[in-house]
Amino acid sequence: MKTYNIITIFPEMITSVFKQGVVSKAVEKGIISINPVNLRDYAEGRHLITDDYQYGGGAGLVMKPEPICEAVSALKEKSDTFVVLLDPRGIKFTQKTAENFATNYDNITFICGRYEGVDERVRELVVDMELSIGDFILTGGEFAAITAIDSIARLVPGVLGDETSADDESFTTGMLEYPHYTRPAEYKGLKVPDVLTQGNHAEILKWRVDKAIEITQKHRPDLLHINQLDIESRKKICAEQKRGLSKKLKLNVALMHYPMKDKQGDIVATAITNLDLHDISRSCRTYSVEKYYVVTPIEAQREIASRVINHWMDGFGSTYNPNRMEAFSHTELKSSFSEVILDIEKRHKKRPLIVATTAKPDRATITAKHLGVISEQQPVLLIFGTGWGFADEVLETADYIVEAIEGVGEFNHLSVRSAVAILLDRITEI
Ligand SMILES: C[S@@+](CC[C@H](N)C(=O)[O-])C[C@H]1O[C@@H](n2cnc3c(N)ncnc32)[C@H](O)[C@@H]1O
């Protein structure tokens, strides 16, 4: 039997929800046990207080640590249990979490917060895992616990009756599910697709797979884990995603050579390098960036860079390696940041969103993925620095700072061309 304990100040909420439906039948059959634990039973004093004012001031109350820890200890005395704190800070609950819990855990205890949440020490003392059911705030963990238990319990063998019925549902397959129809065969002029009424099971299966891909592609393209699909579907999806993406992105990149800081923090103009010119142009074309701007007020620097670009665009290079010509076809030299903004404004009739890049993780205000979504909707200028980083005046113009690329060790000094390539890949990740 699987046991789900729920530590709460509102045990009736749990009892009343699980009185009806599939889960209640599984409880009756003894397949699962749902055990609300009244937190007040572990509170002390005449008023059985479970919450208190927070240290440091502030309006909200905080759930006291002692009753929660006592309740968990009492449960652990009876049997070993995996303790889950429902909390917006936790890892996000998905179908995979439900599968993992249903398969690998026989006894789970859910702690439901209320008010501002639980005293921080509870996490350290008794919690094995923090779990969130999504990026929104509920009034209490009971709603999250009920949602999680409902989704876990239906995967426990015997709960759904027909054990195969959970197998091909949305998320379990890595995709959303195909459409369902029941009688009548025609309703208000809308007919059930012929393939479903003709009894050819191979055709029905094929139709369902195609529809599942189509619906997932349309509503949740992020779910399409390509390696779960057969080769043919994979090719089809890749082609569609690429076509859609290159049409949509309004992303621009600028490599700033002024105003930059030097080692001493003084404002300087840095030198353009041939490697950055070539490699960033190539990355930008590969990821369908609208324009790659190289910005320096030093005329002699622009002159050298334009000779390089012209060699590949019009000179011998254009016939020697036409791919390089293509790579440089969207690269432009500008003397100032404001010239770049003007150029984008002219094209889009709108000021671009300015997004700075940083190597410091604590400065970030937007994720690369979110930036990808935004740059489908409005023009974005992603700025990269040289030397020892941007002058403060550049950072002040930025609307956002995108998340830093962090490696796996202590050392974190990527070349700017590597940073451009990695970020473009993260921003355009589907
Ligand atoms: C009003 S919320 C507290 C929110 C908290 N002050 C914060 O900003 O993160 C009260 C309780 O509801 C539960 N809760 C709220 N949103 C949740 C979510 N998305 N997932 C899981 N539990 C949630 C938690 O148990 C939380 O302690």
The ligand as an SDF file (V2000), in Angstrom:
LIG
                    3D

 27 29  0  0  0  0  0  0  0  0999 V2000
    1.2460   32.3940    0.1480 C   0  0  0  0  0  0  0  0  0  0  0  0
    2.2970   31.0200   -0.0620 S   0  0  0  0  0  0  0  0  0  0  0  0
    3.8380   31.6580    0.4780 C   0  0  0  0  0  0  0  0  0  0  0  0
    4.6170   32.2630   -0.6350 C   0  0  0  0  0  0  0  0  0  0  0  0
    6.0030   32.7030   -0.2030 C   0  0  0  0  0  0  0  0  0  0  0  0
    5.9580   33.8090    0.6940 N   0  0  0  0  0  0  0  0  0  0  0  0
    6.8200   33.0650   -1.4390 C   0  0  0  0  0  0  0  0  0  0  0  0
    6.7950   34.2240   -1.8680 O   0  0  0  0  0  0  0  0  0  0  0  0
    7.4720   32.1750   -2.0130 O   0  0  0  0  0  0  0  0  0  0  0  0
    1.8150   29.9230    1.2160 C   0  0  0  0  0  0  0  0  0  0  0  0
    2.1280   28.4770    0.9970 C   0  0  0  0  0  0  0  0  0  0  0  0
    1.4270   27.9970   -0.1630 O   0  0  0  0  0  0  0  0  0  0  0  0
    2.1760   26.9340   -0.7590 C   0  0  0  0  0  0  0  0  0  0  0  0
    2.4110   27.2990   -2.1710 N   0  0  0  0  0  0  0  0  0  0  0  0
    2.1490   28.4710   -2.7570 C   0  0  0  0  0  0  0  0  0  0  0  0
    2.4480   28.4520   -4.0660 N   0  0  0  0  0  0  0  0  0  0  0  0
    2.9230   27.2160   -4.3240 C   0  0  0  0  0  0  0  0  0  0  0  0
    3.4080   26.5680   -5.4850 C   0  0  0  0  0  0  0  0  0  0  0  0
    3.4690   27.1870   -6.6510 N   0  0  0  0  0  0  0  0  0  0  0  0
    3.8020   25.2770   -5.3890 N   0  0  0  0  0  0  0  0  0  0  0  0
    3.7720   24.6280   -4.2030 C   0  0  0  0  0  0  0  0  0  0  0  0
    3.3160   25.1880   -3.0670 N   0  0  0  0  0  0  0  0  0  0  0  0
    2.8970   26.4630   -3.1110 C   0  0  0  0  0  0  0  0  0  0  0  0
    3.4500   26.7720    0.0330 C   0  0  0  0  0  0  0  0  0  0  0  0
    3.2960   25.6880    0.9250 O   0  0  0  0  0  0  0  0  0  0  0  0
    3.5670   28.1110    0.7440 C   0  0  0  0  0  0  0  0  0  0  0  0
    4.3060   28.0010    1.9330 O   0  0  0  0  0  0  0  0  0  0  0  0
  1  2  1  0
  2  3  1  0
  2 10  1  0
  3  4  1  0
  4  5  1  0
  5  6  1  0
  5  7  1  0
  7  8  2  0
  7  9  1  0
 10 11  1  0
 11 12  1  0
 11 26  1  0
 12 13  1  0
 13 14  1  0
 13 24  1  0
 14 15  1  0
 14 23  1  0
 15 16  2  0
 16 17  1  0
 17 18  1  0
 17 23  2  0
 18 19  1  0
 18 20  2  0
 20 21  1  0
 21 22  2  0
 22 23  1  0
 24 25  1  0
 24 26  1  0
 26 27  1  0
M  CHG  2   2   1   9  -1
M  END
$$$$
